Each structure stands twice: as structure tokens, then as C-alpha cells.
Amino acid sequence: MTDHAVGEFESVWEAAGSRIAGVVDGAGAVVVLGHDPIATASVALGIARAQAAHRRVAVGDLIGDVPPLRDLVTDDDPHGITDSFQYGVSLNKIARQIDSAGNLHILPSGSEPIVTEDILRSDRWRRLATGFHEVGALLLLAAPAAIPGVDALADHLDGVILVGGAQSPSPNAQVLAEVPSPVRRSAARPPQRKPTTLPEIRTHRRWAAPLVGVAALAIVAVLAGRWYLAQPTGGASPAVRRDSSASSGTLAGAGAVAVDSSPPLAPANPADSAGASPFAVQIAMVDTEDGAAMRVRAGGGDFPVGTYAPVTRGTDRGTWYKVVTGAYTNRSRADTLLAFLRRRGVVPQGWGTVISAPLALQIATAPSPTEAAALIADFQSRSVPVYGLLQRDGAVRIYTGAFETPDEATLYKSELKSTKNIDATLVYRVGRAY
């Protein structure tokens, strides 16, 4: 994570974690719970760095390939916690040392990054907590606050730390500290000009006096992150259009951006707008294409249609990959899909959102599903995340991406032309999954 704004956001939460690190001095295993994955992982990392100054610490990623932890792992070995619980890979083998002293280790989520409810409820966590406590080490887990099974996990450990207003999932869990959020992060909001303070920290400790004297740190609150789970893009300022055929302009001054001179995109089939299938479930907004492709693969047969596309987002207008599934004329069906994906564990509880994305890039039409299958397989082999929607006449229109506005589709249309030599057409997406 090299983006300056992102570093600021993470550093605030990591600093908050380091300030409350003392509350886990007597613990062997603790879970850090929150609704924002970046904030949750950053608080856990701040606690871990401080604790690693005097004992061994392992930070486990139960969120699923979350950037603040993932970015510290430099090797290509995909194994992690899910592999340990499902296939018996030892924790020693999946632990990645990230400091020179050998005290701080990361336990990645694993080759199957979605941690299942069975794993969270496993009694093995109780045994691990006992083992870490006996040797004076600390197991620190970062997890979503509302995922099924997290209540059992919290009961197995020595305590919980709550981030950003999250509530304890179990009345039996000992709450060691709370790190509330001062503001709600939103990619649509511009950077704030006036300083804000570090998150207020409230601690609850059985073995020591409450932490006092938390210093206020003035910062410029830049509210864009490099990884969002299911944050709807509606209401964001229009995306800067990029076109591979446009010449690069000279910046007029600090903060200026070059935009292309091509006309704005408009759907080629305006007459189809009334019959479009706009409602979908936004699964994730991630910062790499590989990560987006992984989310689609993880959905497998649970996704009626799965796709992703690069879009511009955030105050820095950086490139993100928006992961979407479903195409419905009725919003209630998209709500049903989201509930189903949460029950299956494909989407953590409290994450995911239903959006209206009536537009897509159409790249082909086939007269039947049989002939469409060959075309879809060919495009997917070229790393184009296409899907087909069945038409009333039996034909199949092959689309990629799902967009809320024409501007949102501009970047991907340009990239398909420049990198894949595919001349896609912006259309209202019509049809149903089959």
C-alpha cells in the first residue's frame, strides 16, 4: 500500500492500536472486531507491533486477504489459516515472519480466503489460546464483527477489542478495549481541510488500571481507502474519463488532471432502458485485478452471474475493481441473493450491498446458450470477466461489468480496446441469468 492517503488512514488506526496494546499484556489470544476491514486490521497490527517489542506475536487474518496484513507477506505461498483448519497445515508453516527480531508473524487467511463458520466455531481456538498463554506469546486475530460464528470464537479467547462502534458478539466475551470511529469513511467525500483527532480510546481491563492520557494527534482526514467491501458508488463525483487514444496533457498546476476530449459515453440502446435488469449485489471493491478475479472465483456456483470492472474512485481518482453479481428487474430478488450469499458465508454478515447498475459493456451476441458457452469460455480465458443474459427470443447477450453511470464504464471500455482489442458497446443490460 503505497498510496499516501491510504497510509494516513491506516496510520491513524494503527497508532490507536499501539496506544491500547497494554490491555492485552496478560492475554494469550484476543480477537479484534470491526465493520471496516482496513481499520480493524490496522488496529490489530498496531497492537501487535507494540507487543512484539517484548514477546512473540502472531496476527491472524480472519477477514480475508485484507491489505494491511496481506501486503506484509512477500512470498507467493497461498497457504494460511483456512488450510491449517481444513487440511492440517501447521501454524508454524503458515506463519510469515515480518520483523528482523523474529517476534512478529502474520497468519494469512489462506488459499480459500473466506473463513467459514465451522472454522470460527472450532474448539481448536480454545486449545490454541491455552498454548499461546502457556508460552507467554500472543495470538491476535482480526475478524469481521458480524460474521456467523464469531460469537463462539470470542468465547474461546481471552477477550475482544471493538473497533469503529462494533458491538461484542457474545455476552460472555470480555471486552478489553473499544476504539470508536470519529467519522464514517466515504469515498465520495473530499478530503477534510481541518484537522481531526485520533479515535477516542476506551479500555476495559481486569488486570490493570484503565489507560489514561491518550494524546490527540492532529491529522488531515483523508477518507479514501485502498480496499472497500461493498461500498455503493452512487453519489460519488463523476469519474475522470481515460482514453488510450487521448494524448497525455500537461498538468496546469498542482492537483490538475488530464482528461480526454472524447464525447461522453451514452448507452447505444436507450429504448431498452425500461426493460433493463439493473439490480445487482456489489460484493467488493478491491485494489487489484487479481483480487477481483479471486472474489468471482470464490463465488463459484453461488453467483448467478459474476463480473468485475476497473473504475475510478476515491479522492485520488485511483483505479479500483468493482465486483458484482446478479441481474434482476426486481430489487427484492437482489435482496434475496444478498441474504443467501451471507448465509453461505460468501459475503460476511453486514457486508455486501444491493445496487442499481443498469449498464454494462456488451461484447458479443450468440443465438443460443450452447453457442454462447464457447464465446464466454474464450473471453474468460483472456481474463475478460464476461457473463451471458438470456433474451426472450432465446439468444444470449454477452456482457462484462455492471455500471451505475456511463462515466463509470469509460475506463473499462478504453482498457478493453487498448489491451484486448475488444470494441465494447455501452448498453442497458437486458435479460436474465440462466
N, C-alpha and C positions, 0 to 999 in steps of 0.2 A: 504494500500500500504506500504509494509514493505521493499521492495527491496531497497538496498542502492542507486544503480544507478538511480532508478526511483525517489527517494526522492531528489537527486541532481537536476535532470531535472526539477521537479516541483518547487523546492525551488527557482530556478533562475527566473522562470516566476512569481511566487507568490511575490517574492521580487520586481520585476519590477512593478507589480500591486500596491503594497503598496506605492511605490515611487510616483505614479501619482494619488494616492487616492484623493488628494486635488482638482483635476479638477472637481469632482462631488459634491463638497460642496454645491452648490446651486441647485442641481438637485433632483428630486423626483423619476425618473425612467430612467435608462440607459441600453443599450444593449452592451455587449462585443462580438465582432465578430471576428472569425478567421477560418482558414482552418485546423489547428491542434487542435483536441478536448482537448487534455491534456493541451496544452499551453493556450488555450482560457479559460478553466475552472480555471486554476491556476491563471491567471491574475485577473479574476473576484473575486476569493477567496482572493487574496492579497488586492484588493481594499476594499472588504467587511470587512475584519478583521480590517483594519485601520479605516474605517468609523464607525465600531461598537464600537469604543472607546468613541464615543460621541453621537451616535443616533442608532435607531433601523434599521436593515438592513435585507432584505430577498434576498437570492440568488436563482434565478430560473434556473433550468436545462432544456434548450430547445434543447440541443444536443442529449440527450437520454441516461440516465443511465451512465453518464460519471464518471469514477473512482474518481477524486479528490473531487467531490461533493457526489457521491453515498457512498463512503467509510466513510463519516462523519455521515451518517444515520445508526443508530444501531438497529432500530426496524424492524419488519417484515411487517409492514403496506405497501401495494403496492401503495396506492393512492398518486396522485400528480397532476401536472398541467393539464394533459390531462383529468383526472377525474373531475377536477374543471370546465373546459370549456365544457366538453361533458355531464356531469351528475349533475352539480350544486354543487359539494362538495365545501365547503367554503375554502378560502385560510387559514383561521385560523386553520382549521382541518388538512390541509396537511402540514402546516409549522412545521419543526422539529428544536427545539432549540438545538444549539450545543455549547453554551458558558454558563458559570456559571452566567454571568450578565443578561442573557435574552435578549441581544441586537441582537445576530446573529442567523439567521434562514436559513435553507435550504428548498427550494421548489423542491422536486424530480420531475422527468419527469412524472411518473405515471404508472399505470398498463398497459397502452399502451404507451411504451416509445418513439414511433415515433410521434413527434409533427407534425400535419397536417398543410397544407397551410391555411385551414379555420381558425384554431386556431390563427396562426400568423397574419392573416388579421383582426381578430376580433376587433371591436371598443371598446371592453371591456378593452383593454390595455390602451386606452386613459383615460378612467374613472379611472382605477387603478393608472395611473401616477398622475392624479389630486389628488386622495385620499391620496397617499403616500406623495405628496408635501404638502398638507394641514396640515398633522400632523407632518411634519418635518422628515419623515422616508425616506428610500431609497429602491427602488426595483431595483435590479441589475440582469439582465438576461444574461446568457451565451448561444450563439447560433452560428450555422454554418454560415459562411459568404455568402454562395451561395445558401442556401435553398430557394425554392419558397415561397414567402410571406414575407420574411424578410425585403423587402423594405417598405412594409406597416407598419410592426412592428416598424421599425426605425422612420418612420414619426409620429407614435403615441407617441413616447417617447421624453425625453428632450435632447437626444444626443446619439452618438455611440462612442465606443472605439475600435480601429482596432488593431488586433494582427497578427504578423507574415506576414506583407505585404498584408493583406486583404484590399480590396477596399470598400468604402462606397457604400451600395446598392441603395441609394437614393440621388439625388442631393439636396433634401430638408432637409436631416438629418444634424444636427450639429455635426461635428467631434470634440470631446473633446480632444482626445489623440491618438497617434499611438505608438505601441510597436513593432518595426520591429524585425524579427528573424535574429540573427547573422549568423546562419548556418542552413542548412536543416537537420532535424533529419533523420537518416537512420539506420535501424537495421543491415545493412550489414557492416557498418563502425566500425572499432575498436575504443576503447576509445582514445581520443586525449591525448597526453602526455604533451602538453604545455598549459598553462592557456589561457582562453579566458575571455572576459569581459561580464558583464551583457548586455542584449539587450539595445541598444540606445533607448531613450525615447523622442518622440516629442509630445508636447502638443499644443492644440489649445483651448483657453479659451476666453469666452466673459466677464466673471465677475472677472477675476484676471489676474495678470501678468503671463507670461509663467514660467513653472517650470524650475529652473536652478540648477546647481551644482550637477548633478547626479553623484554619486561616481561609480568608476569602481571597480568591485569585481572579483578578480582572482579566477577561478574555474577550475576544471578538467572537461572538457566537455564530459560527458558520454551520448551518444546519443540514448540509448535504452529506450523506454517507456513501460508501462505495458498494454497499450491498443492502438492498431492501427486500423484505419479504412482503409481497402482496400489498404494496402501497399504490393506490389508484393514481393515475396520472392526470385525471381530469382537473382542470383549473390551473395547470402549470402554464407558465408563459410560453408562447409559441417557440417551437424548436428552431434553431438555426439550420437552414437548409444547406446541404452539402451536395455538390455535383462534381463528379470526376472530370467532367469536361470543362468546368469553370476554371479560369486561370486564378492562381493564388494572388490575392490582393495585398497591398502594403498596408500595414496597420497604421491608422491615423494617429494613434496615441495609445497610452496605457489602457488596457481593457477593451480596446476596439477589436471587433471580429470581422473577418471577411465572409461575405455571404454571396451565393451565386446569383446570377442575373436571369436564371431560367424562370419561366412563369410558374406560379403556384400550381401544385397538383390539384386535380379535380377528378372525381370518380367518372369513369367512362360510361357507366350505366345508370344515370340518375333516375331513370324510370323504375329501376328495381329497388329503390330505397324503401318503399312501403313494404316490400316482401323480404327484406333483409333478415338475417339471423344474427342480431347484434350481441345478444347476451352471452357472456363467457365468464370463466373463472381465471383470474390472474393469480398464478401460483407463486411467482417470484420475480424480482428484478435484481439481476446479478451483474457482476462487472467483467465477466469473461464469457466468450462463446462456448468454451469447453464446459463451464459451469452450467450454462443454459441447456446445452445438449444433455448433460448428465441429469438435469431435472426432468427433461422429457423422457429420457430412458427409464428413470426411476418410476415414472407414472405408468409405463407399460400399458397393459390392457385396461387399467383403471381410467385412462384418459380416452374419452370418446374421439377427440382429435387433439393432438398436442403439437405446439409450434412455438417458435421464438423469433425475435427480430431485434436488431440493434435500433435503439432510439437515443435521442439526446435528452438529457435530464439533469436536473440539479443546477445550482448556481454557477458551476464551472462549465456547463453545457457539455459535459463528458459523455462518452458512449456507454450505454447500458444495454443489457439484453433482457427483454421482457418475455416471460414465459407464460403462455396462455393455453387453456384447453376449453373445449366446448363451443357450440354454436347453436343458439336457441332463439326462437322468436318470442319466447315467454320467459320472463325473468325468474319465475318460480322454479322452472326446470334447472336454471343455473344455480339457484339457491340449494336445490336438492342435490345437485352434483357436488357442490362445495361441502355440504354436510356429509355426503358419502365419502369423499376423499379424506375428511377429517377422521371419520370413523375407521377408515382403513389405515390411518397413520401416514398416508402420502403427504398430507398437509397437517402440520401441528395444530392442535386446538388453539383457536384465537387468531390464527394466521390465514391468509388467503382472502380474496375479496371478489365479489361479483362486479363486473364492469360492463359497460356498453361499448363494444368495439365493432361497429357495423362495417368497417372497411378491411380489405385485405388486398394483397397483390396476387392477381391471377396470372399463372404462367402456362396453363395448358387446359385443354378440354378433351375428354375421352367419351366415346359413345356409350360405354358400359363400364360397370365396376371391374370386370375382368381385364379390359384393356387399360383401365386406369391404374390397376395394380402394378403393371410393368413400368408405366411412366413414373409413378410415385417411388417405386424402388430405385429407379435410375436417378431421380433427383436427390433422394436421400443418400445415395452412395456418393454424391458430390457435396454432401454436407449442406444441403438445402432442406430445411425442415418443413416439407410440404404436407398437405393433407387434402383429402377429397371430400366434397359435399355432394350428395346425390340430389339430382334435379327431378322435377315432376315427370319429365319425359324419359327418365332412365339414364340420362347422360350424367357424367361426373365432371364438375369443375374443380380444377386443382389449384389450390391457393397456398400461399405462405404468409405467415404473420397475421396479426389481428390488431387493428389500429382504431384508436378513438377519434382521431382527426386526420385529415390529409397531410398536414405538416409532419405528423409523427411517422408517416410512411416514407418520407422523402429520402432519408438517409439510406434505408434498406434498398429502395428502388435503385438508387445510384450505385450502391455496392454490388448488387446483383449484376448490373450491367458491366461494371468495371472489373470485377473479379471472377464472375462466372459466365459472362457474355450472355446473360439472360435478360431479355427485354420484357420486364413485367409490366402489367397494367393495373393501375389502382381502380378497384371496383367496390361496389357494395357486395358483401359476401352473401350469397343466396344458397339455400339448400340445407340438408340435414346430414348428420353423421350416419354412417351405415355399417 
